[in-house]
Amino acid sequence: MFLELRSVTKRFGGVAAVDHVDLDIEAGEFICFLGPSGCGKTTLLRLIAGLESLDEGAILLRGSDLGQLPARKRNFGVVFQSYSLFPGMTVARNVAYGLACRKWPRREIEARVDEMLDLVHLRDQAGKYPHELSGGMQQRVALARALAPEPAVLLLDEPLSALDAKVRETLRSEIRDLQKRLGITTIMVTHDQDEAMEMADRILVMNRGRIEQVGVAQDLYRRPATRFVGEFIGRLNVLERERWGDLLPPAGDLSEALLAIRPEHVRLLAADEAPAGPVVEGRVRKVAFLGNMTRLLVEADAGLVEIEVHGPLQQGEVGETLRFVLPGEHLSAVSAGPR
């Protein structure tokens, strides 16, 4: 295994910010640590980088324990949210900084800087200073600087969160393409579910310092192990069997107390439609037009349900009564888990 985390734990006072985390990461893998603020994802990244010290556990790179190795000797490239470029240095000197610290020969530094700036499409900006660049350009420089010393692992700490939506979207694709081209093992921290789902080979969802679930985006979305994962990745209707029992269709062996269904899987019925199985009636409480879809909040006797409809909506004004069904094939069981 390339990178191994074994019972990794970090406490601040009496609080376990990272609580006995175990994880294996393959060489060349892109993995995202995803979760809300305060869940421990950034602390876990800093432990891997060597910027925080472990209280318990071990971090191994190709079988070697990194526990006593300071950050500067781990050969990990780190890109922060705030760019952290040297304002008095040109773009080229910023990228060259880590190479000069490692005493690379001058000609090799110049060649490597040119190569890195070509990689991030900033060769023509080499002589400029950070304040002369846009936020997106500055983050590209930070990425080039992190990659220049040929790190074993690239660590990205919410690198896109300070950028506007359009720039974020462009850089997502660029970073992912770059990572694939270089084949570098990459760990990124984010609280943005779309970012994680678009970029990562696997996503690690954290809550209160612990791993709730690890998997590919499709599995986390379609088969969330806990209510927390289901509600954090996308939107989710959680149905208590005690309240919804008579309105639920047969769903195999799903006898658990909590069942879940995504809003896009709830099916609205036409006025004259009479399907087999239980039909639910509810009054529309809220309508949100989102361009390619409309989101309805509907209040039934058993509780609230979100429904997402793609394409033109023929019904669904606030106050209107709608009929819908909860297809059994789209119902799944979820654990309440820690919330």
NORTA-V407833 format. One record per residue. N is the residue number from 0. RES is the residue in one small letter. NEAR is the number of other ideal C-beta (glycine too) atoms within 10 Angstrom. Layout:
[[N;RES;NEAR] [N;RES;NEAR]]
//
This chain:
[[0;m;12] [1;f;16] [2;l;21] [3;e;17] [4;l;22] [5;r;15] [6;s;12] [7;v;23] [8;t;16] [9;k;22] [10;r;13] [11;f;11] [12;g;6] [13;g;5] [14;v;12] [15;a;18] [16;a;22] [17;v;29] [18;d;18] [19;h;15] [20;v;21] [21;d;12] [22;l;20] [23;d;13] [24;i;22] [25;e;12] [26;a;13] [27;g;14] [28;e;18] [29;f;21] [30;i;21] [31;c;26] [32;f;29] [33;l;28] [34;g;29] [35;p;12] [36;s;7] [37;g;14] [38;c;23] [39;g;24] [40;k;28] [41;t;22] [42;t;22] [43;l;27] [44;l;22] [45;r;20] [46;l;24] [47;i;25] [48;a;19] [49;g;20] [50;l;17] [51;e;18] [52;s;11] [53;l;18] [54;d;14] [55;e;14] [56;g;17] [57;a;13] [58;i;22] [59;l;16] [60;l;20] [61;r;10] [62;g;8] [63;s;9] [64;d;12] [65;l;20] [66;g;12] [67;q;9] [68;l;14] [69;p;10] [70;a;15] [71;r;11] [72;k;10] [73;r;20] [74;n;14] [75;f;23] [76;g;24] [77;v;23] [78;v;25] [79;f;16] [80;q;17] [81;s;13] [82;y;20] [83;s;13] [84;l;22] [85;f;12] [86;p;8] [87;g;9] [88;m;14] [89;t;17] [90;v;28] [91;a;22] [92;r;18] [93;n;25] [94;v;29] [95;a;21] [96;y;18] [97;g;20] [98;l;21] [99;a;11] [100;c;10] [101;r;13] [102;k;7] [103;w;17] [104;p;9] [105;r;10] [106;r;8] [107;e;10] [108;i;21] [109;e;14] [110;a;12] [111;r;20] [112;v;23] [113;d;14] [114;e;14] [115;m;24] [116;l;21] [117;d;11] [118;l;18] [119;v;23] [120;h;12] [121;l;21] [122;r;15] [123;d;9] [124;q;18] [125;a;16] [126;g;10] [127;k;15] [128;y;16] [129;p;19] [130;h;8] [131;e;12] [132;l;18] [133;s;11] [134;g;15] [135;g;17] [136;m;19] [137;q;22] [138;q;28] [139;r;26] [140;v;26] [141;a;25] [142;l;25] [143;a;26] [144;r;27] [145;a;22] [146;l;23] [147;a;24] [148;p;18] [149;e;13] [150;p;18] [151;a;16] [152;v;20] [153;l;22] [154;l;23] [155;l;27] [156;d;21] [157;e;20] [158;p;26] [159;l;25] [160;s;14] [161;a;16] [162;l;18] [163;d;11] [164;a;8] [165;k;9] [166;v;16] [167;r;19] [168;e;15] [169;t;13] [170;l;21] [171;r;18] [172;s;11] [173;e;17] [174;i;24] [175;r;17] [176;d;10] [177;l;19] [178;q;21] [179;k;13] [180;r;9] [181;l;14] [182;g;10] [183;i;20] [184;t;22] [185;t;27] [186;i;25] [187;m;27] [188;v;24] [189;t;23] [190;h;17] [191;d;16] [192;q;19] [193;d;14] [194;e;22] [195;a;24] [196;m;18] [197;e;14] [198;m;23] [199;a;22] [200;d;17] [201;r;18] [202;i;27] [203;l;25] [204;v;26] [205;m;27] [206;n;21] [207;r;17] [208;g;22] [209;r;17] [210;i;20] [211;e;24] [212;q;22] [213;v;17] [214;g;17] [215;v;13] [216;a;21] [217;q;9] [218;d;14] [219;l;26] [220;y;18] [221;r;14] [222;r;15] [223;p;27] [224;a;19] [225;t;19] [226;r;19] [227;f;25] [228;v;25] [229;g;28] [230;e;16] [231;f;22] [232;i;20] [233;g;18] [234;r;12] [235;l;21] [236;n;21] [237;v;14] [238;l;22] [239;e;12] [240;r;15] [241;e;9] [242;r;12] [243;w;19] [244;g;11] [245;d;8] [246;l;19] [247;l;20] [248;p;14] [249;p;10] [250;a;19] [251;g;9] [252;d;7] [253;l;15] [254;s;9] [255;e;14] [256;a;12] [257;l;19] [258;l;21] [259;a;21] [260;i;22] [261;r;18] [262;p;18] [263;e;16] [264;h;16] [265;v;21] [266;r;15] [267;l;17] [268;l;16] [269;a;10] [270;a;8] [271;d;5] [272;e;11] [273;a;8] [274;p;13] [275;a;7] [276;g;12] [277;p;15] [278;v;14] [279;v;20] [280;e;13] [281;g;21] [282;r;13] [283;v;18] [284;r;12] [285;k;12] [286;v;15] [287;a;11] [288;f;9] [289;l;8] [290;g;5] [291;n;7] [292;m;14] [293;t;17] [294;r;17] [295;l;26] [296;l;17] [297;v;25] [298;e;13] [299;a;16] [300;d;10] [301;a;17] [302;g;15] [303;l;12] [304;v;21] [305;e;18] [306;i;21] [307;e;16] [308;v;18] [309;h;9] [310;g;8] [311;p;6] [312;l;14] [313;q;9] [314;q;15] [315;g;16] [316;e;10] [317;v;11] [318;g;7] [319;e;13] [320;t;10] [321;l;20] [322;r;18] [323;f;19] [324;v;19] [325;l;23] [326;p;15] [327;g;16] [328;e;9] [329;h;15] [330;l;19] [331;s;20] [332;a;18] [333;v;22] [334;s;16] [335;a;12] [336;g;17] [337;p;11] [338;r;9]]
//
